[in-house]
Amino acid sequence: MIEYIAFGIIIDDIVFPDGHTQMSVLGGGGPQTAWGMAAALGSGETVGLVAGVGSDLDARALGPVRNAGIDLSGVRVTELPTPRAWQTVEASGRRVQTWRVPPETLGPQLARRFDVLPPDYRDARAFHWGVHPGEGNWLDFARWLRERGRLVSLEPFRPPDAPLDDDALRELLAACDVFSPNWDEAVGIAGSDDYRAMLERFRALGGQVLAVRRGPDGADVWRLTEGRGVHVPAVDTAPVDVVGAGNAFCGALIARLHDGIDEAACHASVAASYLIEQVGLPPRLPNPADYARRLDEVRAGRRVLSFDDV
């Protein structure tokens, strides 16, 4: 039975700061999220990926997802081209995305709707996808899922152009059980880097679980309704490309949320650590012994948080 769902495939053609390129990298957030789910669960057997692709997609691109055992019956082949984009990486790490397909293909191929779910996916326990805060074309589906008792996890693609007012932030938080921005996205949404004030505002406007990702400084996962959280360190490893680590973090977090935020946050940090060790997805799921070693490392550095600690 498929219990965990991720959305979206984009093929990235990456231009690095020194001018070298890496073409046809599987991206879009969905594969990375699904891989994080599978890594945290130890298997992709209950994980599904939903996306629209064209006949132009090289089947080899999906190899890492297949190797992880993730179900691909939600990947539908349409008459439209596969979403594809140039990703120009600046020396600061910032990425500039330039679409290589007509914009009108993106809505159908990257759809987050009930009708694109295969029948076996419709009773899944949890769903995760990325959003542009302040743009509400995904809200109806998220609300529909939550009304039926499903868990919804959302992460921003990037900081908004302007901070969200109370109504917009309340609407966003009401659409999800877990919201996971990185630090810059959280500051951009809140309009302030006063962490305590940010947490209070997210809680007052209905936030449930807030996961603030802080790159090499680890992450804080908050159960806002209880006023408590947990900090987990980043795993000590050699970074090659950090893109996709946040997606894997979110996938692992929602997949293990039933174990409580303390344990789920540890798995999220571990899953993210594997994504930064190469460009794109790892070729297969982690070695169980290595995963256990990293998990022990994160658990040892985990600490409980309260609002008074920030």
N, C-alpha and C positions, 0 to 999 in steps of 0.2 A: 504493500500500500504506500502510495506517495503522500508524505506528510509535510514536506518542506519545499517551497517553490521560490525560485528566483527568476527574474525577467531580464531579457535584453541581450543581444549579441551585436557587437560592432567590430569590424576588422580594422585594426590600427596599422598605419604605415608610419613608423616613428623616425623622426629626424633628430639626432642627438646634437648637443652643443658643439661637438668637434666636427660635425658634418657627416658622420657616418649614419647609415640608415639600417633599420631592421623592418622588413616588410612583412605584411600578413600576420600580425600578432593578434591572437584571439583576445578581444576586449569587450567593452560595453558594460562591465559591471556584473552582468548575470552569470557568466562562467566563473568569475572569481568568487562571487557570493555562494554559488552552488558548491564550489570546491571547498570553501570554508565550512559550509554546512557538513559536507561529507567528511572532511578531516576531523571535525569535532565529534562526529558520530562514529567514526571509525569505518564508515562505509557509505557509498552513495546510493544504496539500495532504496532508501525512502526519500531521495532528493530528486526533484524534477526541474528542468530548465524550460522556460517558455520564451520563444522568440520567432520572428519571421526572418527567413533568409531566402536568397535567390538561388537559382540553379548555378550561378557563378561561384558559389562557395566551394572551395577546395575541401573535400571531406577530411583531409588530413589535419585541417585546422582544429577539428573537434577531438583530436586524439587524446589530449590530456583529460578532457571531460569524460570520454568513454573509458579511459583507463581508470578513472576514479569510480566507475560503476554508476554514474549519474544517469537517470532516465532521460532520454532525449525525444520521447514521443510528443513533447510539447514544442519541439522545433519544427515548424511548418515551412515547407518550401512553397513559395508564391511566385507569381510572374514578375514581381518587382526585384530590383537588385538588392543584394545584401548591403545593409548599412556599412559604409566605409569612410574613413577620415584620415587625413594627415594629422599627426600629433607632433608638433614642433616643440622640442624641449629646450628651454633656456637654461643658462648656467645656474640660475637661482633655483632650478627645479620646476619652475612654472611651465605649464603646458598650454599651448595654443592649438585649439582644434579647428580644422578646416574640412568641411564635409566634401567628399568626393562623389556623392550621389545627389540626385535632385531632392530638394527639401520635402517635396510632397510624398516621397517614399517613406519618410521616417515615421510618420504617425501610424500607418498600417503595420510596418515591420516591428516597431517598438511598442506596440499596443499593450496596455495593462487593462484588460477587460475580462469579464466572465466568459464571453463567447469565444475567446482564444484559448481557453483552458480545455484540454482533453477531459473526457468524462472521469478518468481515473484521478485527475488532479483536483476535482471540484470539492472534495471533502477533506482536502489537506488541512493540517493543523495551523501552519504558519506561512506567511508570504512576506517577501522583502523586495523592495525596489527603490530606485533613486528618484528624487524629485527636484524641481526648481522651486524653492520656497517663494510663496507669493503667487504662483501659478496653480490654479485649482482644477485643472482638467482631469486630475487623477482622484479627486476627493470622493466622487460618487462611488467608485469601485471600492476604495478603502472603507468607506462607511458601510457599504453593503456587506463586506466581509466581516467587519466588527459586529454588526447587528446579528450575524449568524454565529457568533462566538469564536471566530477565527482570530489568531494573532496577526497583527500587521506591524511590520518593522519598516521604517523609512530612513533614508539618509539623503542629505543634499548633494547635488552635483558640484556646487560651488557656492560661495557667499552670495546673498542677494544683492541687487543693485542699491537697495536702501533697506534700513532696518524695518522689521515687520511691526505694524501697530498691533494693539491688543487683540482686535477682532481677527486679523489675519493669523496671528500666532495661535490664538485659541482654536481657530478652525483647523490649523495644521495639527496641533496636538490632539484634538478630538478625533482625528482620523487614524491615529496609530497608538499601539501599546508601547512601542520602543521607537525613540527618535535618536539618531546617532550622527551628530555633526562632528567635524574636527574642530579644533580650537578657533581657527580663523572663521569658519562658518558660523560657529556659535556666537562669536563676537559680532559678526556682521548681522546676524538675525536679531540679536538683542540690542545692538547699537551701543554696547558698553563692554569693557573688559573687566568690570567689577564682578568677579566670579560669584561672590555671595549674592549680590543683587540679581545676577542672571538666574541663579538657581531658584531664588525666591519668586522671581517673575514666572519662570517656567512652571513651577509648582502651582502658583496662584491661578494660572491660566489653564490648568488641567493636565499638565504633563504627568505621565506615569513612570516609565523608565527612560532616563536620559543617559546616553553614553557619550562622553566627551573624549574624543580621540586626540592624543597629544604627541603623535609620532614617536621619536626616540625617548620622550619622557613618559611613555606608557599611556594609560587611559584611566579615566574615572567613570564608573558606572553607578548611577544613582537610582534608588527607589524613592522617587520624589514624594510619594504619598506617605512615606515613613520618615522622611528627612534623614536618611542614611545612605551611605554609598560604600564603594570599595575602590581603592586604587590598585591597579596592577602594573608592574613594570613591563617595559619592552624586553623581549628576549635578546640576549647578547649574541648578535650574528653580524655577518658582513653584508651590508646593503649593496645591491646592484641597481635596482629600480624599485622605488616604493609604490608605484602605481598599482592598484589592485589590492594593496594590503588592507585598506579601509573596508573594501567590499568583503574580503575574507573575514575580517573582524566581525562585521555585522552578521554575516551568515552563520558563523560559529556561535555568536551570542544568542541569536534567536533559536538556534537548534538546541542549545543547552540551557535555555532559560528556565525550563521546568526543574532544573537542579538548584535554582536560586541565583541571584546576581553574583554572589561571591565566586561560585564555581564557574558559571557561564563566562564571566569576565576573564578568568584564567584561560579557558579554552579559546576565547576570542583572541587574546594576545598571542597565544601559541600559533593559531592558524595564520594570523597576519605575518608572523615571522618567516614563514616559508615563502610567502609571495614576494618578499623583498630580495630574495637571494638569486633571482634571475629576471630577465625580461619576459613578461607574460606568465602563464601558469606553470607550476611544476609539472613534470611529465607524468607523475603518478601521486597517489596519496603517500603521506609520510610513513617511514618505517615506524612500527609501533613502539619500539624501544626508544628511538630518538624522540618521538612525540612525548612519551612518558617522561623522559629526561627534561625536556623543555617545560613540560607542565609542572614538574616538581620545582624547577627554577622559579617559575612565575608564582606558584603558591608560596614559596619561601619569602618572596618579596612583597606579597599582597598585604595591604593594611586597610583596616576599616576607617571610614570617613564619616564625619558629620558636617553640617553646614558651618559649625564653629571652627572647623579645621581649614577653611579656605578664606 
